[in-house]
């Protein structure tokens, strides 16, 4: 179980501030009159003590309270320029931020959960004993902001009034971090104290980039204290390591769902988007995918955009699963974003009127951002993530330096998008009818398949396998990515999995409101289906059809083929949907390649999952029952038809009965 407020509170131990009165004295001594008057308006005792201890530990030269006013936001933007964290670009409202060359993804090897002696931590994560963390944080963070400005922001992760929104502090010496927070989260300064009284908790995040030197990177750390819902980020600049409102606080929200609201709430690494179906109806989707595996593209392909990365879900009093986006902006990977596949996002990136923070792309000689896969004529020279660049430049290993880093990003407000849905700010959330799971899978699963019930849907999520992407420093190879949420699950996978089964199998869900749960795979290659090219088997735009099929599956308007892995679409329905949704002819030979089951590959995938989950503690037996059942049915298929089974053969075998 999660132990709240157990063990030494590291921040209090280092800062030494234990009372509200002492906190106010710190503010009065360290702040100018203008900022002291701001903080007095929002002086919830618990918040005040947390901030005062951060000040005592980090020892900044000056302190700025960001209220979210136009004047305060302008100050933050100008400070980011003055500090050299961002540079202005010719297009109005656009700036460029470069991270250190070797810190352009999450530093998973230097990210730790602070552990009490008898608390289980995820087997996929790093942990550090609380006493060791205290010593290291004290050594690295004491005085880390000397000569710098500490900026303090007050935010809420989710619409105001939602039962699953979470208040959070961002305390940092980086104006870039606060500038990003203003685009990605809702500033809640004026009512932060009231939110804490209503919700009974808040998250706190403390970050300093230190001296921002390459030689400091081995000493960079991200620590997460689950007991006190506080994160610490040291010597970091990449937003995934510094903007702790994002994945740092997502981890705390996962804890709350698993250990405090099990079966009633979830905190997921999921997009939220609305798909229009026949008659103009809107069906709401959430979908999980590891970072860099198509979440943003999928969310943007919807007709009504709510979010591209995170989702808080709960079951309301009417038995409906509802979802909100904790964020209100996009921190999206731009690699392969282009006019063909992402026209709505490209409008924001290439046309004046949208505020955008770019990171780690190339800035050409005209001051225009350029990136790999944008479908435009590439420049011959410019400045990118590693410094001056020109065509043919080689790195120290003799390999060509790409025009942009694979994890280059754009940060912008969701309201800038043409398909932005105002319902994103509704505290009641959206009625969630489809839940998808996907990864970067080049050779095994079909483009889309639906689970036959919620338990089988949970197993799809538990069995995501994906090629590593540039979002994590040093990550390579093909890896298990349970629910695409594994990097952010603090406790045991067994506890998390049980929470999934209990939530989607909850008897409170109305009979006609159970979501369709499904797998998606955009990354199947021609080579994996008998061709000689590693190009995709299909096109990026096809995702709209797979989502359209699932939308109609909710209302039983399409036929299905029952198979061991789940329900597959029939060719006639897809042919009609390709014509209707993207005006494209869909050929039967492509359908056969995409939806034939490559039995040996799938069985190998199942064996990997069985072997891995048997090493974990407290894994629900439901998982093993379903995987073993699927394995036996696949072997029966292989006995009947061989290792490659076509949709026609699947339909034939279906008539025999499983």
Beta strands, then each sheet from edge to edge (+ up, - down):
strand 1: 62-66
strand 2: 87-88
strand 3: 94-97
strand 4: 111-115
strand 5: 127-129
strand 6: 149-157
strand 7: 166-172
strand 8: 186-187
strand 9: 203-208
strand 10: 221-225
strand 11: 230-234
strand 12: 265-268
strand 13: 270-276
strand 14: 282-289
strand 15: 304-307
strand 16: 311-315
strand 17: 321-324
strand 18: 329-333
strand 19: 356-359
strand 20: 362-364
strand 21: 369-370
strand 22: 381-384
strand 23: 387-390
strand 24: 409-413
strand 25: 430-438
strand 26: 448-450
strand 27: 465-467
strand 28: 478-480
strand 29: 516-520
strand 30: 560-563
strand 31: 566-569
strand 32: 597-598
strand 33: 644-645
sheet 1: 1+ 6+ 7- 9- 11- 10+ 4+ 5+
sheet 2: 1+ 6+ 8-
sheet 3: 2+ 3- 19- 24+ 18-
sheet 4: 12+ 16- 17+ 25- 14- 13+ 15-
sheet 5: 12+ 16- 17+ 25- 29- 26+
sheet 6: 21+ 20- 22+ 23-
sheet 7: 27+ 28-
sheet 8: 30+ 31-
sheet 9: 32+ 33-
end
